Amino acid sequence: MQNNIKILMQNNIKIRKMIAVGVFVALSYICCVLFHFKAAFLSFDLKDAVMTIGAMFFGPLAGLVTVVITCLLEFVTISGTGVYGLIMNVLASITFVCLGSLIYTKKRSMTGAVLGMVSASCAMIIVMLLANLLITPHYIGNGTTSADVAAMIPTLLFPFNLTKAIFNSAVVFLLYKPVSYALKASGFMKNGMAEVKTKCTDKEMYLTRPDLGRCFDEHNAKAIKGVIDTPPVVQIVVGDGLSSAAIEANAIDCLMAL
């Protein structure tokens, strides 16, 4: 029975991640089409911000898959920069999306988000400047050398990549909460558990009436019964008493390990 429950939970999470990757690939591709800007031979869109938000929810690996699929779709449909552009596109997006989401998943807080975006932005800028030195001479051709590209760093390449990083980071901070609320409201983030509240409405009430923290009103009691088909032998309760961020980051992994 325990193995069956674990397998069902794992399959449920995998299916949700697959659906999530598909949704964020579609949204990222739409951003490529509708919000695409060019500066000289450089191009900029909002897809990195969208993919980063998805990776913050579903993990860096899901972000990596989203990046690869989105960049390939862009390459075969609307891109005019060829293979060199694809390589640069993948390098920039993987660095920004995967590093930013990796740091955030290790520390799910505003501090973690800021640290993730700052680290991702700095890393992306460094990676893209190095990649430009290696790849751009082949892309431009006409005898362009790495020295010619290096001369563009202070006037074009660095300002462009810095602006791109800041803009994408700002969009992540702007949209993360609304997307989070939308996913939770739709039930997409649930994992077969009922989300309920006790009769305690705030911290002050819990301190003065801790007994209410063990009681449910009629509405929440019905919600619990709604996810139970038969009387359980073991009932697992997850509470967010001290750290809701810790619960979001670790609860599912702990349940799957039981």
URDAVEN-V326975 format. One record per residue. RES is the residue in one letter. PHI is phi in radians with two decimals (999 if undefined). PSI is psi in whole degrees, 0 to 359 (none if undefined). OMEGA is omega in whole degrees, -180 to 180 (NA if undefined). Layout:
res->RES phi->PHI psi->PSI omega->OMEGA
res->RES phi->PHI psi->PSI omega->OMEGA
This chain:
res->M phi->999 psi->314 omega->-180
res->Q phi->-1.08 psi->318 omega->179
res->N phi->-1.11 psi->321 omega->179
res->N phi->-1.12 psi->317 omega->179
res->I phi->-1.10 psi->318 omega->-179
res->K phi->-1.12 psi->317 omega->180
res->I phi->-1.12 psi->317 omega->179
res->L phi->-1.08 psi->318 omega->180
res->M phi->-1.15 psi->317 omega->179
res->Q phi->-1.09 psi->316 omega->179
res->N phi->-1.11 psi->320 omega->179
res->N phi->-1.07 psi->315 omega->180
res->I phi->-1.16 psi->318 omega->180
res->K phi->-1.09 psi->317 omega->180
res->I phi->-1.10 psi->317 omega->179
res->R phi->-1.10 psi->321 omega->178
res->K phi->-1.17 psi->321 omega->178
res->M phi->-1.11 psi->316 omega->177
res->I phi->-1.11 psi->318 omega->-179
res->A phi->-1.08 psi->317 omega->178
res->V phi->-1.04 psi->316 omega->179
res->G phi->-1.07 psi->317 omega->-180
res->V phi->-1.12 psi->314 omega->-177
res->F phi->-1.28 psi->332 omega->172
res->V phi->-1.10 psi->314 omega->-180
res->A phi->-1.08 psi->315 omega->180
res->L phi->-1.13 psi->320 omega->-180
res->S phi->-1.16 psi->320 omega->179
res->Y phi->-1.16 psi->321 omega->177
res->I phi->-1.05 psi->320 omega->177
res->C phi->-1.10 psi->324 omega->177
res->C phi->-1.08 psi->322 omega->-176
res->V phi->-1.38 psi->315 omega->-171
res->L phi->-1.57 psi->330 omega->-175
res->F phi->-2.15 psi->69 omega->-176
res->H phi->-2.12 psi->125 omega->-178
res->F phi->-2.23 psi->152 omega->-179
res->K phi->-2.20 psi->146 omega->173
res->A phi->-2.40 psi->108 omega->-173
res->A phi->1.01 psi->236 omega->179
res->F phi->-1.64 psi->6 omega->-178
res->L phi->-1.70 psi->149 omega->179
res->S phi->-2.24 psi->151 omega->-176
res->F phi->-2.50 psi->137 omega->175
res->D phi->-2.56 psi->184 omega->-175
res->L phi->-1.73 psi->8 omega->-173
res->K phi->-1.13 psi->327 omega->-179
res->D phi->-1.08 psi->322 omega->179
res->A phi->-1.13 psi->316 omega->-179
res->V phi->-1.12 psi->316 omega->-179
res->M phi->-1.17 psi->326 omega->178
res->T phi->-1.16 psi->319 omega->177
res->I phi->-1.04 psi->315 omega->178
res->G phi->-1.06 psi->318 omega->-179
res->A phi->-1.20 psi->330 omega->177
res->M phi->-1.14 psi->327 omega->179
res->F phi->-1.42 psi->316 omega->-168
res->F phi->-1.99 psi->3 omega->172
res->G phi->1.78 psi->157 omega->-178
res->P phi->-1.06 psi->326 omega->180
res->L phi->-1.14 psi->317 omega->175
res->A phi->-1.09 psi->323 omega->177
res->G phi->-1.12 psi->320 omega->179
res->L phi->-1.08 psi->314 omega->179
res->V phi->-1.09 psi->317 omega->179
res->T phi->-1.06 psi->317 omega->180
res->V phi->-1.07 psi->310 omega->-176
res->V phi->-1.08 psi->313 omega->-178
res->I phi->-1.14 psi->315 omega->-178
res->T phi->-1.10 psi->315 omega->-179
res->C phi->-1.14 psi->323 omega->177
res->L phi->-1.17 psi->319 omega->177
res->L phi->-1.07 psi->316 omega->178
res->E phi->-1.08 psi->320 omega->-178
res->F phi->-1.10 psi->317 omega->-175
res->V phi->-1.53 psi->355 omega->-177
res->T phi->-2.05 psi->300 omega->-170
res->I phi->-2.04 psi->348 omega->-176
res->S phi->-1.27 psi->142 omega->176
res->G phi->-2.07 psi->16 omega->-175
res->T phi->-1.83 psi->1 omega->174
res->G phi->1.20 psi->200 omega->-176
res->V phi->-1.14 psi->321 omega->180
res->Y phi->-1.07 psi->318 omega->178
res->G phi->-1.13 psi->322 omega->177
res->L phi->-1.07 psi->315 omega->-180
res->I phi->-1.06 psi->314 omega->180
res->M phi->-1.11 psi->319 omega->-180
res->N phi->-1.07 psi->313 omega->-179
res->V phi->-1.14 psi->316 omega->-180
res->L phi->-1.06 psi->314 omega->-179
res->A phi->-1.12 psi->313 omega->-175
res->S phi->-1.21 psi->317 omega->180
res->I phi->-1.08 psi->316 omega->-179
res->T phi->-1.08 psi->311 omega->-176
res->F phi->-1.22 psi->309 omega->-174
res->V phi->-1.20 psi->309 omega->-173
res->C phi->-1.26 psi->319 omega->180
res->L phi->-1.19 psi->315 omega->180
res->G phi->-1.06 psi->315 omega->-179
res->S phi->-1.26 psi->326 omega->179
res->L phi->-1.08 psi->313 omega->180
res->I phi->-1.13 psi->319 omega->-179
res->Y phi->-1.16 psi->321 omega->180
res->T phi->-1.19 psi->337 omega->176
res->K phi->-1.42 psi->336 omega->-179
res->K phi->-2.53 psi->86 omega->-176
res->R phi->-1.39 psi->84 omega->179
res->S phi->-2.76 psi->174 omega->178
res->M phi->-1.09 psi->323 omega->177
res->T phi->-1.07 psi->315 omega->179
res->G phi->-1.11 psi->322 omega->179
res->A phi->-1.14 psi->315 omega->179
res->V phi->-1.12 psi->314 omega->179
res->L phi->-1.08 psi->320 omega->179
res->G phi->-1.10 psi->314 omega->-178
res->M phi->-1.22 psi->322 omega->178
res->V phi->-1.15 psi->315 omega->179
res->S phi->-1.13 psi->317 omega->180
res->A phi->-1.11 psi->320 omega->-180
res->S phi->-1.14 psi->313 omega->180
res->C phi->-1.09 psi->316 omega->-179
res->A phi->-1.12 psi->318 omega->-180
res->M phi->-1.11 psi->318 omega->180
res->I phi->-1.07 psi->314 omega->-180
res->I phi->-1.10 psi->313 omega->-179
res->V phi->-1.08 psi->318 omega->-176
res->M phi->-1.27 psi->326 omega->177
res->L phi->-1.15 psi->317 omega->178
res->L phi->-1.15 psi->318 omega->180
res->A phi->-1.14 psi->323 omega->177
res->N phi->-1.09 psi->320 omega->179
res->L phi->-1.09 psi->326 omega->-177
res->L phi->-1.54 psi->321 omega->-169
res->I phi->-1.76 psi->322 omega->-174
res->T phi->-1.02 psi->321 omega->177
res->P phi->-0.99 psi->322 omega->178
res->H phi->-1.26 psi->326 omega->-179
res->Y phi->-1.22 psi->314 omega->-178
res->I phi->-1.30 psi->318 omega->-178
res->G phi->1.22 psi->208 omega->178
res->N phi->0.97 psi->34 omega->177
res->G phi->1.36 psi->12 omega->179
res->T phi->-1.13 psi->134 omega->-179
res->T phi->-1.95 psi->170 omega->176
res->S phi->-1.09 psi->329 omega->177
res->A phi->-1.14 psi->322 omega->177
res->D phi->-1.11 psi->318 omega->179
res->V phi->-1.18 psi->321 omega->179
res->A phi->-1.05 psi->326 omega->179
res->A phi->-1.18 psi->338 omega->179
res->M phi->-1.45 psi->347 omega->-174
res->I phi->-1.03 psi->308 omega->-176
res->P phi->-1.24 psi->333 omega->-174
res->T phi->-1.73 psi->336 omega->-175
res->L phi->-2.31 psi->302 omega->-170
res->L phi->-1.15 psi->311 omega->-180
res->F phi->-1.16 psi->311 omega->178
res->P phi->-1.04 psi->322 omega->-180
res->F phi->-1.12 psi->309 omega->-178
res->N phi->-1.18 psi->326 omega->176
res->L phi->-1.13 psi->314 omega->178
res->T phi->-1.07 psi->317 omega->179
res->K phi->-1.06 psi->315 omega->-179
res->A phi->-1.14 psi->315 omega->-179
res->I phi->-1.12 psi->317 omega->-178
res->F phi->-1.13 psi->314 omega->180
res->N phi->-1.13 psi->320 omega->178
res->S phi->-1.09 psi->318 omega->180
res->A phi->-1.10 psi->320 omega->179
res->V phi->-1.15 psi->322 omega->177
res->V phi->-1.03 psi->311 omega->-180
res->F phi->-1.14 psi->327 omega->-178
res->L phi->-1.27 psi->322 omega->-171
res->L phi->-1.77 psi->345 omega->-173
res->Y phi->-1.02 psi->309 omega->-178
res->K phi->-1.11 psi->312 omega->177
res->P phi->-1.03 psi->320 omega->178
res->V phi->-1.14 psi->320 omega->178
res->S phi->-1.06 psi->313 omega->179
res->Y phi->-1.09 psi->319 omega->-179
res->A phi->-1.13 psi->317 omega->180
res->L phi->-1.14 psi->318 omega->-180
res->K phi->-1.21 psi->320 omega->180
res->A phi->-1.13 psi->327 omega->-180
res->S phi->-1.37 psi->350 omega->-178
res->G phi->1.45 psi->5 omega->-176
res->F phi->-1.18 psi->330 omega->-177
res->M phi->-1.52 psi->358 omega->-180
res->K phi->-1.34 psi->156 omega->-178
res->N phi->-2.31 psi->49 omega->178
res->G phi->1.34 psi->16 omega->-180
res->M phi->-2.05 psi->150 omega->177
res->A phi->-1.57 psi->129 omega->178
res->E phi->-1.64 psi->113 omega->-175
res->V phi->-2.27 psi->167 omega->179
res->K phi->-2.23 psi->146 omega->176
res->T phi->-1.40 psi->182 omega->180
res->K phi->-1.27 psi->349 omega->176
res->C phi->-1.30 psi->126 omega->-179
res->T phi->-1.70 psi->343 omega->180
res->D phi->-2.78 psi->175 omega->-176
res->K phi->-1.12 psi->321 omega->-178
res->E phi->-1.10 psi->318 omega->179
res->M phi->-1.13 psi->322 omega->-180
res->Y phi->-1.13 psi->323 omega->-180
res->L phi->-1.19 psi->327 omega->-179
res->T phi->-1.63 psi->333 omega->180
res->R phi->-2.32 psi->69 omega->-179
res->P phi->-1.08 psi->338 omega->179
res->D phi->-1.12 psi->331 omega->179
res->L phi->-1.21 psi->341 omega->177
res->G phi->-1.26 psi->353 omega->177
res->R phi->-1.93 psi->10 omega->-176
res->C phi->-2.14 psi->146 omega->177
res->F phi->-2.06 psi->147 omega->173
res->D phi->-1.38 psi->178 omega->-175
res->E phi->-1.09 psi->319 omega->-178
res->H phi->-1.08 psi->312 omega->-179
res->N phi->-1.24 psi->328 omega->177
res->A phi->-1.11 psi->321 omega->178
res->K phi->-1.15 psi->324 omega->179
res->A phi->-1.10 psi->321 omega->179
res->I phi->-1.16 psi->314 omega->-180
res->K phi->-1.11 psi->334 omega->-177
res->G phi->-1.19 psi->340 omega->-180
res->V phi->-1.84 psi->8 omega->-180
res->I phi->-2.01 psi->114 omega->180
res->D phi->-1.41 psi->319 omega->-179
res->T phi->-2.30 psi->156 omega->178
res->P phi->-0.97 psi->123 omega->-176
res->P phi->-1.35 psi->149 omega->172
res->V phi->-1.34 psi->320 omega->177
res->V phi->-2.26 psi->132 omega->178
res->Q phi->-2.01 psi->120 omega->-179
res->I phi->-1.69 psi->129 omega->179
res->V phi->-2.07 psi->128 omega->178
res->V phi->-1.94 psi->120 omega->180
res->G phi->-2.01 psi->147 omega->-176
res->D phi->-1.83 psi->35 omega->-174
res->G phi->-0.82 psi->304 omega->-174
res->L phi->-1.74 psi->328 omega->-176
res->S phi->-2.62 psi->102 omega->177
res->S phi->-1.17 psi->329 omega->179
res->A phi->-1.13 psi->321 omega->179
res->A phi->-1.14 psi->322 omega->178
res->I phi->-1.12 psi->314 omega->-180
res->E phi->-1.07 psi->324 omega->-175
res->A phi->-1.39 psi->329 omega->-167
res->N phi->-2.16 psi->346 omega->-172
res->A phi->-1.04 psi->312 omega->-176
res->I phi->-1.13 psi->318 omega->178
res->D phi->-1.08 psi->320 omega->179
res->C phi->-1.16 psi->318 omega->180
res->L phi->-1.10 psi->320 omega->-179
res->M phi->-1.20 psi->336 omega->-179
res->A phi->-1.44 psi->347 omega->-178
res->L phi->-1.22 psi->none omega->NA
